[in-house]
Amino acid sequence: MAATGTDRTFPFPVTTPGEALDVYSRLRADEPVARVRLPGGHTAWLLTRYEDVRTALTDRRFSKQAATAPDAPRLLPIHRGSSSLVTMDPPDHTRLRRLVSGEFTQRHMNTLRPRVRQIADELVGAMLATDGREADVLTALALPLPIRVICEQLGIPAHEQDLFRQWSDGILTVAGGKPADATAAAAAQESARNLMGYLGGLIAAKRTAPGDDLLTRLVRAQEDEDALSTEELLTFAMTLLVAGYHTTTAAVSHLLLHLLDEPGHYAALLADPQGIPAAVEEALRYSQVASGFGSLRIATSDVDFGEVTVRAGEAVIPLMNAANRDASVFPDPDRMRLDREHNQHLAFGAGIHFCLGAPLARIELQVLLEALVARGAELRLAHPAKELTWHLATAFPRPERLDVRW
């Protein structure tokens, strides 16, 4: 089918993730491969069916590297011309992923679990000691947990972690797919420069004063043949910091929101903590953390999606969150079911760009729930979910705050 023009601009003008899901559901039923216009004026094909999304994520005919060209369609403007693990194609991607993947295996991540649990216990204890028996779990848990974990992993001193958070927030402020004004874009670029400068200094310091951390091990590995270049190491560290913080913060907030909003779900975990891993997977499927804004790809040859042909050079946006609500794959997709089996969600993507930090993210989510359940914290939402105000200005939507009582 030939491409047709459209006045639809993506991202759609919504105020909550639920509104976006309603739009995606209609598109999946009526126009699963939909032409949209991006804020910069380019057009792209929006994919909402599970199989189509998975194809775009795994098929080598779609390039992420091509999406970084100066004149390429994009949703994340500050990444223009960048070259990092998340934007590379093979063979560069294959080489870089091979060099760093050993640090992110499930076995290695499991060695971090006791420390993650220690941090989670500390944060949960401090929250439950709050006067008034009410707290914002974003401030108390969702923000500090991933920041501390990822910063400790990279060897960033505790007293400098707040500075990192400010820069990271600034970088992703214009990454939500909405048009950024010149001031916001300039501020984001300044945050990126500051963070890159800081990490460059930290890498230099690790060479003279090594520590027991990921960054030190990667610096030492530079002595090997075909090791990471300094630029590759710097870009990788920045990507890991920013993505590892924001994605997990959003995931924690969605996890707690959906468990507390669905009658009986949180109580079921209090009664049977063995259900925590399955609950985490279902929350990842059900939530809107995996927006797909960072997954834009360019077709390198013609690809058919049913009756629609995506031509070489055209952009596709595979929406993982829409795919995770496809009823042909997930029965009763709009209900959060803790007993769901064979949960092949796409929250972490698929293919060669499957999220490298997925094992650590799962550990953080599981351990946080374990810490809450171990204390018998009978949490409940302080306000109805429909009254929440959403922070949609980044690639990883989350509530502005999430107040709970106990």
Buried (B, 14 or more C-beta within 10 A) or exposed (E): EEEEEEEBBBBBEBEBBEEBBEBBBEBBEEBBBBBBBBBEEBBBBBBBBBBBBBBBBBBEBBBBBBBBEEEBBBBBBBBEEBBBBBBBBEEBBEEBBEBBEEBBEEEBBEEBBEBBBEBBBBBBEEBBEEEEEEBBBBEBBBBBBBBBBBBBBBBBEEEEBEEBBEBBBBBBBBBBBBEBEEEBBEBBBEBBEBBBEBBBEBBEBBEEEBBEBBBBBBBEBBEEEEBBEEEBBBBBBBBBBBBBBBBBBBBBBBBBBBBBBBEEBBBBBBEEBEBBEBBBBBBBBBBBBBBBBBBBBBBBEEBEBEEBBBEEEBBBBBBBBBBBBBEEBBEEBEEBBBEBEEBEBBBBBBEBBEBBBBBBBBBBBBBBBBBBBBBEBEBEBBEEBEEBEBBBBBBBBBBEBBBBEB
